[in-house]
Amino acid sequence: MSATRTNSPIRAAFDRKRAVWAALFLYAIMLAYPSISFSQNETATQLKPATWPTRAQIVRVVTMRDQNTWIVVAGTTMLGLAAGIIGTFAYLRKRALMGDALSHATLPGIAIVFLLVGAKNAPQLLLGGAATGVLGILCVLGIRASTRTKEDAAIGIVLSVFFAAGMALFSVVQTQPTGEQAGLHSYIYGQAAAMSKADMQRIAFVAGLVVLCVAVLYKEFHVVCFDRAFAASQGVSVTMVDLLMMMLVVFTTVIGLYAVGLIMIVALLIIPPAAARFWTDSLTLMTVLAGVFGAISGVLGAMVSALFKDMPAGALIVISAGAVFVVSMLAAPKRGVIAQALRHTNLSRTVARQNLLRAFAEIEEREGEGATVSYQALRGERGWSQHALNKAIAKARRALLVTGDEQGGFRLSTPGRKAAREVLRNHRLWELFLIRYADIAPSHVDRDADEIEHFLGPEVVAELERALEERRRIPASPHTTVTEAGA
Amino acid sequence: MSDWNWSLDGWIVLAGMLSAVSCALPGNYLVLRRQSLMGDAISHAVLPGLVIAFLLSASRAPLPMFIGAVIVGVLTAVFTQFITARGKVEEGAAMGVVFAILFAIGLVLIRQFAENVDLDPGCVLYGSLENIGLSVAGASELPDRVVNLILALALNVVFLSLFHKELKLSTFDAELATTLGISARLMHYLLMVVVAITTVANFEAVGSILVIAMLIAPAAAAHLLTDRLWLMIVLSAVIAIVSAAGGHVLAIVLPRWCGLGDRVALNSAATMAVVAGGCYALALLFSPSHGLVAKLAHRVAVAVQIVAEDILGLLYRWQERYPKGAQPMRRRDVLAAVGGRVLARGALWWLHRRGDIHLLSEQGEPAVDLAPAGRQRAAQILRSHRLWEAYLDRHFALPADHLHAGAERVEHFITPEMRSALANDVSDRTTDPHGKPIPKEVAE
């Protein structure tokens, strides 16, 4: 290995020896490619247009004339509600992907019960699934607590190995005379469309249980999510509350398997709480919102799948939830991406404006009030790019803080001067404060003050005045000689 | 094993091994970077990429599939990164959001274009390893999927050896890597590209669930066995090979053991994953350095040693109190004084075997007495104990009745060097704060 410093891995990869190897490898692929691009089914692809439902169909589905539609929509809605609510607590406990391990680990249990009981008997199958699901979670927790294997690897191992065990068992189930209708697929991908009234009632039961538990034990859940030590000191049994939360997640997952499938139920537990988190900092509101988002996704997904033949309801529910998530992430007022970007732009505009004004104020301080300032002088005042300076000047002129143009030079307007002095004063106050109280060398305070001056509110300024015993005038610069020598 | 058919089973085992090794190699870095679940996420999320590539190219040619998968795989990493950074969502949850949505989109696309897409959602999960020998290509005599697997393995080997230094640095010390001009982020995305390609190459043959298992389980098992990176990589490959071979054998043999007859064969990809999980469980239990059994054994050994030293100290003090012609201590009392549990009995047995104590019979009652070797050892322990008390007494304002408990715990961990340092510090003292004499150091 050569000891030469390299600037990028790309360049590092293409120093001589490696370049030869990479070229040889690419060449080998090119040689091999024709023999492997086996194009057996050369049928020309014609994209099948989706068959759009007629208006009558839409009305029929939306008003839920068919009992079947009603059952499916009611079932998925309640499932979304329950998953959203209990998912909130799993999300806050940072156990989002634990649900992934859990749902995959239900498969062997279902297969074992199937082999033992022999027929399709939903409640028992679900109990079997819940048993191995809990076992899977315990494995993850045990591995995490007792070995150097980290949680992510523990989850990955448990989910893949348990799921594979389930698949192996299901390949036995398929050979049983009753095995045909067992359908591994219905558990993996869900069969919402085939939901029976009994299935729906089971979902209603679990959703009721979740809502009831969360409502009754809300305070305990709350405190365990945020401060376990405090919870314990208040006499809350953290282990029991954790266990109850986990059992509710298990019930919701297991009941959702048959409706939306084991990958989609994980999504329903994660996505609505993650979306709700964007809108609020209050746990109560977040729980309610997550429930509502889950329910909305359930309704939308079920209805669209009723409208389009062959569309898997589980996937559509997750896509609906995904749409809610994307909207939340973009549009939420405080934590949303757009709001953040706006705040960021506003802030950098304010900073640019104040920097420009301070440059003016400092020049005026040297050359007298009302001085005409040339573009070059402004450029020399700080290390800003031409583009940034031009933009700041244009903005300031539009705000009537600055008058004049590039030929004749710029001048501060009266309100501009007032604002500029304010900024300069804040800057100087902070510099003096740093020198006097933080014991920082005068030559080093400019940079620190440059960053903080934009954020000094009236209270802080008043306090600085008191601490420094400064009255209204602008304090002299503590490092004139330094800056001038530097410039 | 009578009906082992090399043209079928041989291909299955070979394909399984190739796929297992090609997954296990990049898996090492996923496990070390705590990004194992990126493998899970990507192997689910590439589905829409596959479907779209399939629709656009109208064939199952590998290249479009790889390109589609790589694009979506990288997108998964980018989206996850974006949601984590901008939305301040915890990384696990962000990953869950991204891969679930992409997987759902893939499923809808498959259903929508079912007539054009020859992709069975089930096949994506558990592949069709059983049929691998059936489609032998004309010219090369190798089944196409095996060729794909060989290419994927070659790609991974080349990638890992070309970027060995960069990967290692950015995995263990991202800051150092950055100061040396290696972009940790670029390495992250490159790794994701490799994972995506590996996933797709393995899809048809073994299915995504075995890919996830092989990405994580062999590497995690190897991580329990060694602290050296190169050894970890080698071990993970070996474990992957063993899992693949063992898994197929298990798939054939297990149903017979359970009396299900010849007709039933388990899904080999599934049993390979289960065997990989079994290998991890073995490493978890029996790894010499990090295994649970080794840890437990170590703890028991330390506990026994501490109890044994306590017994020696006890007997020494007994002799100190009754200097001349004292009766040996009754076994019953010794056991009672140190807790009287299994550990204490074990410690007594061990001391006796080492020749530190004599087991006597005193008026029909079993009793214990110090042997010369044990007396020397006990003197050292007592010396540590009393020196520590004297030291604490000199330097800390502790009441005299608070010294003993601390010294009782510390005495087992004071080395000869530390003892001589303590002795220097309190060289003017010949007794501990309670007035008991400090035994002399015994030359070895």
Interface residues (C-beta under 8 A of the other chain):
Chain A: M1 R5 T6 N7 S8 P9 I10 A12 A13 R18 W21 A22 F25 A28 I29 A32 Y33 S35 I36 S37 F38 S39 Q40 N41 E42 T43 A44 T45 Q46 L47 K48 A50 Y91 K94 A96 L97 G99 D100 I143 S146 T147 R148 T149 K150 D152 A153 A154 I155 G156 I157 L159 S160 V161 F163 A164 A165 G166 M167 A168 S171 V172 T175 L184 H185 I188 Y189 I263 M264 V266 A267 I270 I271 P273 A274 R277 F278 D310 M311 P312 G314 A315 L316 V318 I319 A321 G322 F325 M329 R335 V337 Q340
Chain B: V31 R34 Q35 S36 L37 G39 D40 H44 L55 L56 A58 S59 R60 A61 P62 L63 I83 R86 G87 K88 V89 E90 G92 A93 A94 M95 G96 V97 A100 I101 F103 A104 I105 L107 V108 R111 Q112 F113 A114 E115 N116 D118 P121 G122 L125 Y126 A137 A139 S140 D144 V147 N148 L151 A154 L155 V158 S161 L162 F163 K165 E166 L180 G181 I182 S183 L186 M187 L190 I209 L210 I212 A213 L215 I216 A217 A219 A220 H223 L224 A251 P255 L260 R263 V264 A265 L266 N267 A269 A270 T271 M272 A273 V274 A276 G277 Y280 L284 H290 L292
